[in-house]
Amino acid sequence: MKKFRYLIWMLVATGGLILSASQSQAQLRQPDVGDQPGLLPDESVELDPQFRKTAVLYRTNEPPGTIIISTQDRHLYLVQGNGRALRYGIGVGREGFQWQGMLNITRKAEWPDWTPPPEMIARQPYLPRFMAGGPGNPLGARAMYLGTTVYRIHGTNRPDTIGTAVSSGCFRLVNADVTDLYERVPVGTKVIVRQKPEL
């Protein structure tokens, strides 16, 4: 009887290990939820109030027109002067893809085409090698290119990812917000990216 119970226990344990391994493999094969090319944005998604565009009090020594990004808070601030800023909710880079520094906007594009860089293709081989601009494009309605890097401030076809950390290092806004920001800032705008709040 003991041998029979032991055999049953071993079968159950082996089945559990096989099931766990197959689930892990399935998770590895699932596409990155942050990049779903061709998916049309769900315009009915309502942002959490903390991620909706709003005017806020904001202390900084940076001049008006400067963009300050707080990856930890998932907010982008456009400095207005007199202790105020426009605050936008953003999606940021996932763990291992967050960065900080100071760059300038070097180019702007409306409904930009998307050519994922080779390192992104290596990580996510299901991505297209090129995608024309449009509603299903992961860059969304507008893009502002940062320095000579592969990083951008851009729109998204995934408004449900605002406030999360799922990108490969870019900063995404809902299309209405990125269009608003795009109209407010020229090429040459200083962009400061911070991972932790300023003391």
Rosetta blueprint (number, residue, H / E / L):
1 M L
2 K H
3 K H
4 F H
5 R H
6 Y H
7 L H
8 I H
9 W H
10 M H
11 L H
12 V H
13 A H
14 T H
15 G H
16 G H
17 L H
18 I H
19 L H
20 S H
21 A H
22 S H
23 Q H
24 S H
25 Q H
26 A H
27 Q H
28 L H
29 R H
30 Q L
31 P L
32 D L
33 V L
34 G L
35 D L
36 Q L
37 P L
38 G L
39 L L
40 L L
41 P L
42 D L
43 E L
44 S L
45 V L
46 E L
47 L L
48 D L
49 P H
50 Q H
51 F H
52 R L
53 K L
54 T E
55 A E
56 V E
57 L E
58 Y L
59 R L
60 T L
61 N L
62 E L
63 P L
64 P L
65 G L
66 T L
67 I E
68 I E
69 I E
70 S E
71 T L
72 Q L
73 D L
74 R L
75 H E
76 L E
77 Y E
78 L E
79 V E
80 Q E
81 G E
82 N L
83 G L
84 R E
85 A E
86 L E
87 R E
88 Y E
89 G E
90 I L
91 G E
92 V E
93 G E
94 R L
95 E L
96 G L
97 F L
98 Q L
99 W L
100 Q L
101 G E
102 M E
103 L E
104 N E
105 I E
106 T E
107 R E
108 K E
109 A E
110 E E
111 W L
112 P L
113 D L
114 W E
115 T L
116 P L
117 P L
118 P H
119 E H
120 M H
121 I H
122 A H
123 R H
124 Q L
125 P L
126 Y L
127 L L
128 P L
129 R L
130 F L
131 M E
132 A L
133 G L
134 G L
135 P L
136 G L
137 N L
138 P L
139 L L
140 G L
141 A L
142 R E
143 A E
144 M E
145 Y E
146 L E
147 G L
148 T L
149 T L
150 V L
151 Y L
152 R E
153 I E
154 H E
155 G L
156 T L
157 N L
158 R L
159 P H
160 D H
161 T H
162 I L
163 G L
164 T L
165 A E
166 V E
167 S E
168 S L
169 G L
170 C L
171 F E
172 R E
173 L L
174 V L
175 N H
176 A H
177 D H
178 V H
179 T H
180 D H
181 L H
182 Y H
183 E H
184 R H
185 V L
186 P L
187 V L
188 G L
189 T L
190 K E
191 V E
192 I E
193 V E
194 R E
195 Q L
196 K L
197 P L
198 E L
199 L L
